[in-house]
């Protein structure tokens, strides 16, 4: 039978009626889950508010925060790509979510569609004893001995990149630091994590794939050829494979016992071999699985660190008295002209510089939210139960502006010993998370930020190229200054950089 326009026209009313019914049921489901919570009263079919999220994430999340703050419960609702979501403003409720990451409560996902990107077998998706065992296994990666080795690597790369930045800068022409910081951090992460096991061509491929991943994070989760999300998912697979190969090479090197560990994966493989010898059995974690865990570290360190470095520059520029105190403290412990690297002991003595680093992370938490999925219907408050399957976004950014004295003010002294606001308001400082999944590498992250601040302020004279809205927040996916932190750069330390820098 030949299908013609006239033959199908009689079915149009039925098709339209079915679609209208489906749309009505979808809207009804959203409103039933939302109940009395603030949020949009109506949402677009299926896509919900995904378009506004992708088009302007800053305004989208600001609206969700405003909704949540408008009620004493501290929660707001919305709908994105067929998924009901909750935004959590309240620090207490955020803690309750972090404390209930388990199969029968909340599941940490890292990204709203993280399992599609990262795969099912991933450190952030682990629970219970398996998760505890793995964290115990990777603890030697962040001992003082390991951190001191990383410190030397970090500052070597920072100084090399600062010299490149100066080559690109001119007295009358500012440079945007975001991509420069990102590239510096990517090289730092690669070298600290897998050191000599990535050759130059592998690093180039790695950089291209990581860029695919970064772009895909901010796009709609359309897993079809040609779309950014598909490119990101495939890139993650290649990155994990590369890191797994590095783990295998490191294991062979550590097994030979001819050299000391020189990077994070060496410390990890050394510990793996020790545990395997004690148990008299092979470790069950494959090299590819270890590659996946290494990618977790890279993801956690890379973009969050870039965000913090940019905000450190922006905030120090706008607070010259703080900058002067940092420079004075660093000069008491380290001189660039000495030719020596900053030691771990020297870094630990820089109390005010550490306070600055922590205040940067507090006032501009890089990863503003930590998405979880409700594995069951969970009673979050006495009056509201989170429906199973809901994506929940505890806002660590909003928590940073609760409790603290004058929380909107950039005030590093709040972290000094005489005030101890980091202890008094500990529950509000959630930039590194809380509970079983609290960031295992936070000391490494603070060290990196401290080293950058100490070296950058000692070697570089800088000034923001200010424009309207330059300090507004942009999501990329972590938060950065809207202007990508444009600055004028000049060498400050005479003779440190050679004439050819």
Kinemage of the C-alpha trace (Angstrom):
@kinemage 1
@onewidth
@group {chain A} dominant
@subgroup {mainchain}
@vectorlist {calphas} color= white
{ca unk a 1} P 0.000 0.000 0.000
{ca unk a 2} L 1.436 3.359 -1.050
{ca unk a 3} L 1.859 5.837 1.793
{ca unk a 4} L 0.624 9.294 0.834
{ca unk a 5} L 0.128 12.554 2.683
{ca unk a 6} L -3.624 12.217 2.464
{ca unk a 7} L -3.494 8.676 3.886
{ca unk a 8} L -1.714 9.731 7.079
{ca unk a 9} L -3.483 13.072 7.598
{ca unk a 10} L -6.406 11.448 9.475
{ca unk a 11} L -3.931 10.192 12.094
{ca unk a 12} L -2.577 13.683 12.923
{ca unk a 13} L -5.125 14.413 15.651
{ca unk a 14} L -4.298 11.098 17.343
{ca unk a 15} L -0.524 11.744 17.113
{ca unk a 16} L -0.916 15.249 18.498
{ca unk a 17} L -3.140 13.954 21.303
{ca unk a 18} L -0.579 11.293 22.265
{ca unk a 19} L 2.256 13.853 22.266
{ca unk a 20} L 0.189 16.275 24.321
{ca unk a 21} L -0.569 13.511 26.821
{ca unk a 22} L 3.124 12.589 27.108
{ca unk a 23} L 4.075 16.232 27.635
{ca unk a 24} L 1.367 16.631 30.249
{ca unk a 25} L 2.531 13.510 32.114
{ca unk a 26} L 6.150 14.718 32.019
{ca unk a 27} L 5.134 18.109 33.411
{ca unk a 28} L 2.979 16.416 36.044
{ca unk a 29} L 5.907 14.189 37.091
{ca unk a 30} L 8.157 17.246 37.483
{ca unk a 31} L 5.604 19.113 39.586
{ca unk a 32} L 4.927 16.030 41.727
{ca unk a 33} L 8.640 15.700 42.525
{ca unk a 34} L 9.107 19.435 43.000
{ca unk a 35} L 6.159 19.833 45.392
{ca unk a 36} L 6.639 23.055 47.378
{ca unk a 37} L 10.267 23.693 46.393
{ca unk a 38} L 11.165 26.929 44.575
{ca unk a 39} L 12.100 26.599 40.911
{ca unk a 40} L 10.550 27.020 37.461
{ca unk a 41} L 6.825 26.314 37.493
{ca unk a 42} L 6.911 25.033 33.900
{ca unk a 43} L 9.731 23.389 31.956
{ca unk a 44} L 10.241 22.616 28.277
{ca unk a 45} L 9.495 19.013 27.249
{ca unk a 46} L 12.436 16.633 27.705
{ca unk a 47} L 15.217 19.266 27.386
{ca unk a 48} L 13.855 21.214 30.352
{ca unk a 49} L 16.202 24.145 31.015
{ca unk a 50} L 19.259 22.528 29.419
{ca unk a 51} L 19.461 25.190 26.712
{ca unk a 52} L 19.766 28.029 29.220
{ca unk a 53} L 22.278 25.954 31.221
{ca unk a 54} L 24.558 25.443 28.211
{ca unk a 55} L 24.066 28.972 26.836
{ca unk a 56} L 24.764 30.788 30.122
{ca unk a 57} L 25.738 28.463 32.984
{ca unk a 58} L 26.656 31.365 35.292
{ca unk a 59} L 23.175 32.883 35.213
{ca unk a 60} L 21.529 29.455 35.346
{ca unk a 61} L 23.262 28.482 38.588
{ca unk a 62} L 22.873 31.973 40.037
{ca unk a 63} L 19.110 31.627 39.551
{ca unk a 64} L 19.108 28.216 41.200
{ca unk a 65} L 21.045 29.642 44.133
{ca unk a 66} L 18.627 32.554 44.431
{ca unk a 67} L 15.675 30.137 44.352
{ca unk a 68} L 17.267 28.042 47.116
{ca unk a 69} L 18.063 31.075 49.276
{ca unk a 70} L 14.477 32.274 48.996
{ca unk a 71} L 13.258 29.502 51.306
{ca unk a 72} L 14.344 28.312 54.733
{ca unk a 73} L 14.830 24.742 53.477
{ca unk a 74} L 17.758 25.828 51.265
{ca unk a 75} L 16.898 23.726 48.190
{ca unk a 76} L 15.634 24.544 44.682
{ca unk a 77} L 14.449 22.364 41.785
{ca unk a 78} L 14.757 22.228 38.000
{ca unk a 79} L 14.643 19.806 35.066
{ca unk a 80} L 17.434 19.037 32.546
{ca unk a 81} L 17.469 16.495 29.689
{ca unk a 82} L 14.768 14.305 31.192
{ca unk a 83} L 16.327 14.456 34.670
{ca unk a 84} L 14.898 16.104 37.758
{ca unk a 85} L 17.610 18.065 39.618
{ca unk a 86} L 17.999 19.692 43.026
{ca unk a 87} L 20.328 22.541 43.948
{ca unk a 88} L 21.420 22.521 47.610
{ca unk a 89} L 22.384 25.848 49.167
{ca unk a 90} L 22.394 24.764 52.822
{ca unk a 91} L 25.783 23.681 54.244
{ca unk a 92} L 24.084 21.331 56.687
{ca unk a 93} L 22.207 19.554 53.919
{ca unk a 94} L 25.369 19.380 51.781
{ca unk a 95} L 27.121 17.658 54.697
{ca unk a 96} L 24.212 15.252 55.015
{ca unk a 97} L 24.598 14.294 51.349
{ca unk a 98} L 28.399 13.899 51.608
{ca unk a 99} L 27.960 11.749 54.732
{ca unk a 100} L 25.511 9.419 52.974
{ca unk a 101} L 27.425 8.326 49.891
{ca unk a 102} L 26.559 4.628 49.772
{ca unk a 103} L 24.554 2.249 47.558
{ca unk a 104} L 21.296 2.853 49.442
{ca unk a 105} L 21.565 6.664 49.557
{ca unk a 106} L 23.578 9.028 47.308
{ca unk a 107} L 26.063 8.134 44.571
{ca unk a 108} L 28.865 10.593 43.767
{ca unk a 109} L 29.007 11.111 39.992
{ca unk a 110} L 31.376 14.082 39.484
{ca unk a 111} L 29.414 15.185 36.416
{ca unk a 112} L 25.668 14.958 35.696
{ca unk a 113} L 26.399 12.417 32.960
{ca unk a 114} L 29.692 11.219 34.432
{ca unk a 115} L 29.224 7.477 34.007
{ca unk a 116} L 28.844 7.910 30.276
{ca unk a 117} L 32.058 9.931 30.192
{ca unk a 118} L 34.238 8.138 32.742
{ca unk a 119} L 32.846 4.617 32.597
{ca unk a 120} L 31.341 2.509 35.380
{ca unk a 121} L 34.591 1.459 37.102
{ca unk a 122} L 35.874 4.642 38.600
{ca unk a 123} L 37.223 5.832 41.956
{ca unk a 124} L 34.436 8.353 42.454
{ca unk a 125} L 31.766 5.651 42.048
{ca unk a 126} L 33.224 3.298 44.649
{ca unk a 127} L 31.662 2.561 48.036
{ca unk a 128} L 32.411 0.839 51.315
{ca unk a 129} L 35.413 -1.366 51.922
{ca unk a 130} L 36.598 -1.384 48.298
{ca unk a 131} L 36.746 2.404 48.377
{ca unk a 132} L 38.531 2.436 51.760
{ca unk a 133} L 41.070 -0.134 50.548
{ca unk a 134} L 41.862 1.856 47.433
{ca unk a 135} L 42.274 5.126 49.371
{ca unk a 136} L 44.602 3.325 51.785
{ca unk a 137} L 46.538 1.965 48.835
{ca unk a 138} L 47.077 5.390 47.289
{ca unk a 139} L 47.921 7.133 50.591
{ca unk a 140} L 51.712 6.723 49.991
{ca unk a 141} L 51.278 8.918 46.901
{ca unk a 142} L 50.847 11.931 49.203
{ca unk a 143} L 53.352 11.393 52.015
{ca unk a 144} L 55.789 14.234 52.872
{ca unk a 145} L 58.517 12.370 50.952
{ca unk a 146} L 56.362 12.086 47.837
{ca unk a 147} L 55.131 15.673 48.110
{ca unk a 148} L 58.727 16.955 48.348
{ca unk a 149} L 59.550 15.232 45.049
{ca unk a 150} L 56.441 16.720 43.444
{ca unk a 151} L 57.348 20.165 44.822
{ca unk a 152} L 60.634 20.171 42.909
{ca unk a 153} L 58.868 19.102 39.689
{ca unk a 154} L 56.116 21.687 40.152
{ca unk a 155} L 58.384 24.684 40.591
{ca unk a 156} L 60.691 23.666 37.733
{ca unk a 157} L 57.723 23.624 35.350
{ca unk a 158} L 56.218 26.828 36.799
{ca unk a 159} L 59.476 28.747 36.197
{ca unk a 160} L 59.802 27.382 32.643
{ca unk a 161} L 56.278 28.502 31.836
{ca unk a 162} L 56.688 31.936 33.436
{ca unk a 163} L 59.628 32.516 31.094
{ca unk a 164} L 57.367 31.630 28.136
{ca unk a 165} L 54.656 33.969 29.416
{ca unk a 166} L 57.148 36.822 29.548
{ca unk a 167} L 58.192 36.102 25.964
{ca unk a 168} L 54.561 36.529 24.892
{ca unk a 169} L 53.991 39.678 26.909
{ca unk a 170} L 54.703 43.268 25.902
{ca unk a 171} L 54.643 46.377 28.118
{ca unk a 172} L 51.621 47.760 26.265
{ca unk a 173} L 49.873 44.462 25.500
{ca unk a 174} L 48.157 42.253 28.052
{ca unk a 175} L 47.950 38.459 27.854
{ca unk a 176} L 45.044 36.231 28.956
{ca unk a 177} L 46.344 33.706 31.464
{ca unk a 178} L 43.654 31.020 31.340
{ca unk a 179} L 45.032 28.902 28.506
{ca unk a 180} L 48.604 29.555 29.660
{ca unk a 181} L 47.765 28.322 33.168
{ca unk a 182} L 45.865 25.355 31.764
{ca unk a 183} L 48.848 24.290 29.639
{ca unk a 184} L 51.231 24.750 32.561
{ca unk a 185} L 49.015 22.671 34.832
{ca unk a 186} L 48.563 19.947 32.252
{ca unk a 187} L 52.338 19.595 31.891
{ca unk a 188} L 52.680 19.655 35.688
{ca unk a 189} L 50.024 16.966 36.155
{ca unk a 190} L 51.527 14.775 33.445
{ca unk a 191} L 55.021 15.049 34.890
{ca unk a 192} L 54.039 14.665 38.545
{ca unk a 193} L 51.659 11.774 37.898
{ca unk a 194} L 53.443 9.717 35.237
{ca unk a 195} L 56.824 11.435 34.883
{ca unk a 196} L 59.154 9.740 32.402
{ca unk a 197} L 56.554 7.347 31.003
{ca unk a 198} L 55.036 9.857 28.559
{ca unk a 199} L 57.274 10.736 25.619
{ca unk a 200} L 56.832 13.949 23.625
{ca unk a 201} L 54.504 12.510 20.983
{ca unk a 202} L 52.360 10.860 23.688
{ca unk a 203} L 52.130 14.205 25.504
{ca unk a 204} L 50.943 15.924 22.329
{ca unk a 205} L 48.228 13.302 21.755
{ca unk a 206} L 47.349 13.520 25.436
{ca unk a 207} L 46.882 17.301 25.208
{ca unk a 208} L 44.612 16.995 22.166
{ca unk a 209} L 42.448 14.340 23.830
{ca unk a 210} L 42.218 16.286 27.073
{ca unk a 211} L 41.006 19.291 25.101
{ca unk a 212} L 38.282 17.112 23.531
{ca unk a 213} L 37.306 16.046 27.048
{ca unk a 214} L 37.188 19.617 28.345
{ca unk a 215} L 34.975 20.810 25.507
{ca unk a 216} L 32.600 17.854 25.879
{ca unk a 217} L 32.081 18.556 29.581
{ca unk a 218} L 30.200 21.749 28.751
{ca unk a 219} L 28.047 20.381 25.922
{ca unk a 220} L 24.725 18.568 25.769
{ca unk a 221} L 25.152 14.796 26.395
{ca unk a 222} L 24.417 13.742 22.815
{ca unk a 223} L 26.385 10.518 22.315
{ca unk a 224} L 26.363 10.485 18.498
{ca unk a 225} L 29.176 10.783 15.937
{ca unk a 226} L 30.275 14.372 15.344
{ca unk a 227} L 29.009 15.684 18.674
{ca unk a 228} L 31.386 17.074 21.311
{ca unk a 229} L 30.112 14.727 24.029
{ca unk a 230} L 30.920 11.646 21.892
{ca unk a 231} L 34.380 13.069 21.126
{ca unk a 232} L 34.932 13.585 24.859
{ca unk a 233} L 33.839 10.051 25.759
{ca unk a 234} L 36.146 8.481 23.168
{ca unk a 235} L 38.999 10.761 24.239
{ca unk a 236} L 38.625 9.645 27.865
{ca unk a 237} L 38.999 6.019 26.741
{ca unk a 238} L 42.247 6.855 24.932
{ca unk a 239} L 43.559 8.871 27.891
{ca unk a 240} L 42.860 6.023 30.311
{ca unk a 241} L 44.577 3.571 27.964
{ca unk a 242} L 47.655 5.813 27.824
{ca unk a 243} L 47.776 6.193 31.603
{ca unk a 244} L 47.333 2.438 32.021
{ca unk a 245} L 50.364 1.866 29.796
{ca unk a 246} L 52.322 4.263 32.003
{ca unk a 247} L 51.276 2.276 35.082
{ca unk a 248} L 52.540 -0.945 33.517
{ca unk a 249} L 55.892 0.648 32.646
{ca unk a 250} L 56.238 2.036 36.165
{ca unk a 251} L 55.455 -1.330 37.724
{ca unk a 252} L 58.248 -2.966 35.709
{ca unk a 253} L 60.671 -0.225 36.785
{ca unk a 254} L 59.721 -0.432 40.457
{ca unk a 255} L 59.846 -4.227 40.386
{ca unk a 256} L 63.480 -4.026 39.228
{ca unk a 257} L 64.269 -2.031 42.424
{ca unk a 258} L 67.081 -0.207 40.671
{ca unk a 259} L 65.678 3.326 41.042
{ca unk a 260} L 63.746 5.341 43.592
{ca unk a 261} L 60.248 6.636 42.744
{ca unk a 262} L 60.325 9.852 40.725
{ca unk a 263} L 56.594 10.474 40.220
{ca unk a 264} L 53.199 9.583 41.665
{ca unk a 265} L 52.653 6.392 39.698
{ca unk a 266} L 56.029 5.091 40.934
{ca unk a 267} L 54.957 5.511 44.559
{ca unk a 268} L 51.664 3.807 43.736
{ca unk a 269} L 53.271 0.842 41.962
{ca unk a 270} L 55.869 0.492 44.707
{ca unk a 271} L 53.053 0.220 47.262
{ca unk a 272} L 51.147 -2.210 45.020
{ca unk a 273} L 54.158 -4.491 44.795
{ca unk a 274} L 54.660 -4.341 48.564
{ca unk a 275} L 51.037 -5.274 49.236
{ca unk a 276} L 51.135 -8.065 46.647
{ca unk a 277} L 54.249 -9.515 48.288
{ca unk a 278} L 52.621 -9.427 51.725
{ca unk a 279} L 49.487 -11.156 50.454
{ca unk a 280} L 51.487 -13.561 48.295
{ca unk a 281} L 49.058 -12.894 45.469
{ca unk a 282} L 48.747 -10.624 42.474
{ca unk a 283} L 46.976 -7.316 42.911
{ca unk a 284} L 43.539 -7.494 41.347
{ca unk a 285} L 43.538 -3.914 40.035
{ca unk a 286} L 44.446 -3.976 36.328
{ca unk a 287} L 46.722 -1.383 34.746
{ca unk a 288} L 43.761 0.010 32.837
{ca unk a 289} L 41.794 0.406 36.072
{ca unk a 290} L 44.759 2.232 37.582
{ca unk a 291} L 44.806 4.386 34.446
{ca unk a 292} L 41.171 5.249 35.152
{ca unk a 293} L 42.016 6.256 38.711
{ca unk a 294} L 44.935 8.352 37.451
{ca unk a 295} L 42.539 10.099 35.108
{ca unk a 296} L 40.357 10.900 38.140
{ca unk a 297} L 43.367 12.588 39.749
{ca unk a 298} L 44.103 14.470 36.538
{ca unk a 299} L 40.509 15.625 36.190
{ca unk a 300} L 40.411 16.709 39.841
{ca unk a 301} L 43.762 18.517 39.701
{ca unk a 302} L 43.837 20.032 36.250
{ca unk a 303} L 40.881 22.389 35.855
{ca unk a 304} L 40.434 23.101 39.565
{ca unk a 305} L 44.070 24.153 39.831
{ca unk a 306} L 43.807 26.382 36.769
{ca unk a 307} L 40.819 28.108 38.314
{ca unk a 308} L 42.628 28.740 41.609
{ca unk a 309} L 45.763 30.108 39.947
{ca unk a 310} L 43.739 32.599 37.915
{ca unk a 311} L 41.729 33.805 40.897
{ca unk a 312} L 44.941 34.093 42.945
{ca unk a 313} L 46.347 36.511 40.356
{ca unk a 314} L 43.080 38.445 40.137
{ca unk a 315} L 42.632 38.729 43.904
{ca unk a 316} L 46.256 39.641 44.652
{ca unk a 317} L 46.119 42.368 41.990
{ca unk a 318} L 43.025 43.874 43.610
{ca unk a 319} L 44.482 43.570 47.137
{ca unk a 320} L 47.980 45.140 46.995
{ca unk a 321} L 48.466 45.012 50.777
{ca unk a 322} L 47.999 41.238 50.718
{ca unk a 323} L 50.395 40.990 47.769
{ca unk a 324} L 53.026 42.998 49.663
{ca unk a 325} L 52.728 40.695 52.683
{ca unk a 326} L 53.123 37.607 50.486
{ca unk a 327} L 56.237 39.009 48.838
{ca unk a 328} L 57.736 39.970 52.189
{ca unk a 329} L 57.100 36.515 53.662
{ca unk a 330} L 58.459 34.633 50.659
{ca unk a 331} L 61.615 36.792 50.623
{ca unk a 332} L 62.320 35.762 54.234
{ca unk a 333} L 62.414 32.098 53.272
{ca unk a 334} L 63.509 31.965 49.633
{ca unk a 335} L 65.618 34.043 47.284
{ca unk a 336} L 65.380 33.447 43.527
{ca unk a 337} L 68.987 34.568 43.141
{ca unk a 338} L 70.123 31.695 45.350
{ca unk a 339} L 69.491 29.270 42.513
{ca unk a 340} L 67.968 26.822 44.995
{ca unk a 341} L 64.447 25.453 44.768
{ca unk a 342} L 61.881 26.104 47.485
{ca unk a 343} L 62.117 23.170 49.869
{ca unk a 344} L 59.210 21.488 51.577
{ca unk a 345} L 60.379 22.916 54.913
{ca unk a 346} L 60.500 26.446 53.482
{ca unk a 347} L 57.045 26.046 52.009
{ca unk a 348} L 55.645 24.941 55.365
{ca unk a 349} L 57.060 28.091 56.986
{ca unk a 350} L 55.095 30.345 54.615
{ca unk a 351} L 52.030 30.534 56.845
{ca unk a 352} L 50.526 33.664 55.360
{ca unk a 353} L 51.030 32.423 51.788
{ca unk a 354} L 49.180 29.260 52.750
{ca unk a 355} L 46.415 31.374 54.276
{ca unk a 356} L 46.170 33.274 50.979
{ca unk a 357} L 45.950 29.996 49.059
{ca unk a 358} L 43.168 28.704 51.315
{ca unk a 359} L 41.267 31.982 51.117
{ca unk a 360} L 41.465 31.887 47.301
{ca unk a 361} L 39.975 28.386 47.364
{ca unk a 362} L 37.288 29.448 49.853
{ca unk a 363} L 36.079 32.589 48.135
{ca unk a 364} L 36.289 31.074 44.646
{ca unk a 365} L 35.779 27.329 45.097
{ca unk a 366} L 36.925 25.976 41.691
{ca unk a 367} L 34.362 23.173 41.375
{ca unk a 368} L 31.332 25.025 42.652
{ca unk a 369} L 29.102 21.942 42.949
{ca unk a 370} L 29.589 18.213 43.528
{ca unk a 371} L 26.833 16.292 41.719
{ca unk a 372} L 25.349 13.148 43.265
{ca unk a 373} L 22.499 10.880 42.193
{ca unk a 374} L 19.910 9.630 44.679
{ca unk a 375} L 19.998 5.824 44.592
{ca unk a 376} L 16.782 5.616 46.604
{ca unk a 377} L 14.039 7.914 47.853
{ca unk a 378} L 16.006 9.758 50.546
{ca unk a 379} L 14.469 11.878 53.342
{ca unk a 380} L 16.770 14.914 53.177
{ca unk a 381} L 14.649 16.959 55.587
{ca unk a 382} L 11.600 16.312 57.748
{ca unk a 383} L 9.397 17.781 55.029
{ca unk a 384} L 11.107 16.772 51.783
{ca unk a 385} L 12.204 13.388 50.407
{ca unk a 386} L 14.550 13.370 47.407
{ca unk a 387} L 13.047 11.090 44.714
{ca unk a 388} L 15.157 8.214 43.462
{ca unk a 389} L 17.153 9.136 40.339
{ca unk a 390} L 17.342 12.842 41.176
{ca unk a 391} L 20.649 14.568 40.369
{ca unk a 392} L 21.547 16.561 43.488
{ca unk a 393} L 24.007 19.461 43.380
{ca unk a 394} L 25.403 20.411 46.823
{ca unk a 395} L 26.919 23.879 46.356
{ca unk a 396} L 30.337 24.110 48.000
{ca unk a 397} L 30.543 27.630 46.565
{ca unk a 398} L 27.504 28.826 48.500
{ca unk a 399} L 28.724 27.081 51.655
{ca unk a 400} L 31.849 29.257 51.563
{ca unk a 401} L 29.681 32.343 52.114
{ca unk a 402} L 27.919 30.950 55.167
{ca unk a 403} L 29.251 31.251 58.713
{ca unk a 404} L 32.551 33.001 58.003
{ca unk a 405} L 33.114 36.552 59.263
{ca unk a 406} L 32.364 38.979 56.404
{ca unk a 407} L 32.350 36.068 53.950
{ca unk a 408} L 32.260 38.310 50.844
{ca unk a 409} L 35.584 39.887 51.860
{ca unk a 410} L 38.918 38.489 50.645
{ca unk a 411} L 40.619 38.126 54.031
{ca unk a 412} L 43.450 35.558 54.283
{ca unk a 413} L 43.936 36.361 57.981
{ca unk a 414} L 40.818 34.328 58.722
{ca unk a 415} L 43.002 31.245 58.160
{ca unk a 416} L 45.832 32.406 60.443
{ca unk a 417} L 46.372 30.900 63.883
{ca unk a 418} L 45.039 33.904 65.804
{ca unk a 419} L 41.587 33.602 64.162
{ca unk a 420} L 41.269 29.940 63.156
{ca unk a 421} L 38.095 30.431 61.128
{ca unk a 422} L 38.965 27.298 59.193
{ca unk a 423} L 38.307 25.378 62.430
{ca unk a 424} L 35.446 27.468 63.775
{ca unk a 425} L 33.573 27.299 60.461
{ca unk a 426} L 34.968 23.987 59.264
{ca unk a 427} L 31.559 22.751 58.134
{ca unk a 428} L 31.326 25.653 55.664
{ca unk a 429} L 34.732 25.075 54.038
{ca unk a 430} L 33.761 22.355 51.576
{ca unk a 431} L 35.976 23.139 48.583
{ca unk a 432} L 37.711 19.762 49.025
{ca unk a 433} L 34.500 17.947 49.862
{ca unk a 434} L 33.675 16.055 53.038
{ca unk a 435} L 33.060 12.530 54.202
{ca unk a 436} L 34.450 9.338 52.656
{ca unk a 437} L 35.121 11.006 49.293
{ca unk a 438} L 36.966 14.057 50.623
{ca unk a 439} L 39.771 15.002 48.226
{ca unk a 440} L 42.768 12.771 48.940
{ca unk a 441} L 45.135 15.176 47.144
{ca unk a 442} L 44.203 18.433 48.868
{ca unk a 443} L 47.683 18.911 50.377
{ca unk a 444} L 49.162 18.527 46.897
{ca unk a 445} L 46.664 21.067 45.530
{ca unk a 446} L 47.417 23.637 48.255
{ca unk a 447} L 51.168 23.135 47.769
{ca unk a 448} L 50.812 23.765 44.042
{ca unk a 449} L 48.850 26.951 44.600
{ca unk a 450} L 51.334 28.134 47.254
{ca unk a 451} L 54.307 27.457 44.982
{ca unk a 452} L 52.706 29.345 42.124
{ca unk a 453} L 51.847 32.317 44.335
{ca unk a 454} L 55.343 32.398 45.860
{ca unk a 455} L 57.215 32.095 42.552
{ca unk a 456} L 54.881 34.233 40.430
{ca unk a 457} L 54.804 37.151 42.875
{ca unk a 458} L 58.586 36.983 43.411
{ca unk a 459} L 59.570 36.829 39.746
{ca unk a 460} L 56.812 38.799 38.005
{ca unk a 461} L 55.420 42.313 38.225
{ca unk a 462} L 51.833 42.075 37.055
{ca unk a 463} L 48.820 44.298 36.606
{ca unk a 464} L 45.296 43.385 35.518
{ca unk a 465} L 44.078 44.794 32.217
{ca unk a 466} L 40.737 45.711 33.741
{ca unk a 467} L 37.509 45.933 31.765
{ca unk a 468} L 33.830 46.016 32.669
{ca unk a 469} L 32.815 42.701 34.197
{ca unk a 470} L 36.333 41.214 34.048
{ca unk a 471} L 35.964 39.662 37.513
{ca unk a 472} L 32.562 38.148 36.849
{ca unk a 473} L 32.418 34.358 37.007
{ca unk a 474} L 32.517 32.192 33.882
{ca unk a 475} L 32.186 28.374 33.847
{ca unk a 476} L 34.752 26.479 31.701
{ca unk a 477} L 33.747 24.058 33.449
{ca unk a 478} L 35.418 25.237 36.683
{ca unk a 479} L 34.998 28.942 37.421
{ca unk a 480} L 37.400 31.557 36.033
{ca unk a 481} L 37.401 35.349 35.625
{ca unk a 482} L 35.215 36.322 32.695
{ca unk a 483} L 38.115 38.015 30.853
{ca unk a 484} L 40.352 34.920 31.228
{ca unk a 485} L 42.444 37.029 33.636
{ca unk a 486} L 44.167 39.417 31.235
{ca unk a 487} L 47.346 40.878 32.751
{ca unk a 488} L 50.391 42.933 31.844
{ca unk a 489} L 53.594 41.085 32.777
{ca unk a 490} L 57.135 42.298 33.393
{ca unk a 491} L 60.138 40.518 34.927
{ca unk a 492} L 60.552 41.596 38.549
{ca unk a 493} L 63.653 39.715 39.595
{ca unk a 494} L 66.561 41.293 37.733
{ca unk a 495} L 68.884 38.725 36.227
{ca unk a 496} L 66.787 35.663 37.023
{ca unk a 497} L 65.531 35.231 33.472
{ca unk a 498} L 68.262 35.256 30.822
{ca unk a 499} L 68.112 37.896 28.033
{ca unk a 500} L 66.677 35.259 25.668
{ca unk a 501} L 63.684 34.511 27.905
